């Protein structure tokens, strides 16, 4: 897995757990499904609610993690090592056009 989704500057409109993955929705109609293990923080319903209206300030890929840095000092770190996978893909970005970009 390499690269970024180029979602810096977008505002999260909703975040929810769906079965065994986390889904983030953004103000431009894009969505991000995170299937891999979220390393930090521990994902709780209250944390997911706090994500609404947060702006993605930066994306980093390093030390075996994909990290979304959010305004207000919050972040989400997704493991991208072999042991972090829950299925065939790590994450999936869904564009408003329906085009899907998959990290495998």
C-alpha positions as CSV (number, residue, x, y, z in Angstrom):
1,X,0.0,0.0,0.0
2,X,1.4,3.4,-0.9
3,X,0.1,6.9,-1.4
4,X,-2.6,9.0,0.0
5,X,-6.2,9.7,-0.8
6,X,-5.7,13.5,-1.1
7,X,-8.6,14.3,1.3
8,X,-6.8,17.0,3.3
9,X,-9.1,20.0,3.7
10,X,-12.3,18.1,3.7
11,X,-14.8,18.2,6.6
12,X,-16.1,15.0,8.1
13,X,-19.9,15.1,8.1
14,X,-20.5,11.7,9.8
15,X,-18.6,8.7,11.2
16,X,-20.0,5.4,12.0
17,X,-19.2,1.8,12.7
18,X,-20.8,-0.6,10.2
19,X,-20.4,-4.3,11.2
20,X,-16.5,-4.6,11.3
21,X,-15.4,-1.4,9.6
22,X,-15.6,2.4,10.1
23,X,-17.1,4.7,7.5
24,X,-16.4,8.4,7.3
25,X,-18.5,10.7,5.1
26,X,-17.2,14.1,3.9
27,X,-18.8,17.4,3.0
28,X,-18.1,17.0,-0.8
29,X,-20.0,13.7,-0.9
30,X,-16.9,11.5,-0.7
31,X,-16.8,8.5,1.7
32,X,-13.9,6.5,3.2
33,X,-14.4,3.0,4.4
34,X,-11.7,1.8,6.8
35,X,-11.5,-2.0,6.9
36,X,-8.0,-2.4,8.5
37,X,-7.4,-2.3,12.3
38,X,-7.5,1.2,13.7
39,X,-4.4,1.4,15.9
40,X,-5.4,4.5,17.8
41,X,-7.5,5.8,19.3
42,X,-9.8,3.1,20.5
43,X,-12.9,3.6,18.4
44,X,-16.0,4.2,20.5
45,X,-19.4,5.6,19.6
46,X,-18.6,8.8,21.5
47,X,-15.3,9.3,19.6
48,X,-17.1,8.7,16.3
49,X,-19.7,11.4,17.2
50,X,-16.9,13.9,18.0
51,X,-15.5,13.4,14.5
52,X,-18.5,15.3,12.9
53,X,-17.4,18.7,11.6
54,X,-13.7,17.9,12.1
55,X,-11.5,19.0,9.2
56,X,-8.8,16.7,7.8
57,X,-5.6,18.8,8.2
58,X,-3.1,16.2,6.8
59,X,-2.6,12.6,5.8
60,X,0.7,10.8,6.7
61,X,1.9,7.4,5.7
62,X,4.8,6.2,7.9
63,X,5.8,3.7,10.5
64,X,3.3,1.1,9.2
65,X,0.4,3.5,9.7
66,X,-1.9,5.7,7.6
67,X,-2.7,8.7,9.8
68,X,-5.5,11.3,9.4
69,X,-4.6,14.4,11.4
70,X,-7.7,16.4,12.2
71,X,-8.2,19.9,13.6
72,X,-8.4,20.2,17.3
73,X,-5.5,17.8,17.8
74,X,-7.4,14.7,17.0
75,X,-6.1,11.9,14.7
76,X,-7.0,8.4,13.5
77,X,-4.1,5.9,12.9
78,X,-4.9,2.9,10.7
79,X,-2.5,0.0,10.7
80,X,-1.2,-0.9,7.2
81,X,1.1,-3.8,8.2
82,X,0.2,-7.4,7.2
83,X,-1.3,-8.2,10.6
84,X,-3.6,-5.2,10.4
85,X,-5.7,-6.5,7.5
86,X,-9.3,-7.8,8.1
87,X,-9.9,-8.6,4.5
88,X,-8.6,-8.2,1.0
89,X,-8.6,-4.4,1.1
90,X,-7.4,-1.9,3.7
91,X,-9.5,1.1,2.8
92,X,-11.8,2.3,0.1
93,X,-12.4,5.9,-1.0
94,X,-15.8,6.4,-2.7
95,X,-16.1,9.5,-4.9
96,X,-19.4,11.2,-5.6
97,X,-19.2,9.9,-9.2
98,X,-19.3,6.4,-7.8
99,X,-15.6,5.8,-8.7
100,X,-13.9,3.7,-6.0
101,X,-10.2,3.9,-5.1
102,X,-9.1,0.8,-3.1
103,X,-6.0,0.4,-1.0
104,X,-5.1,-3.3,-1.0
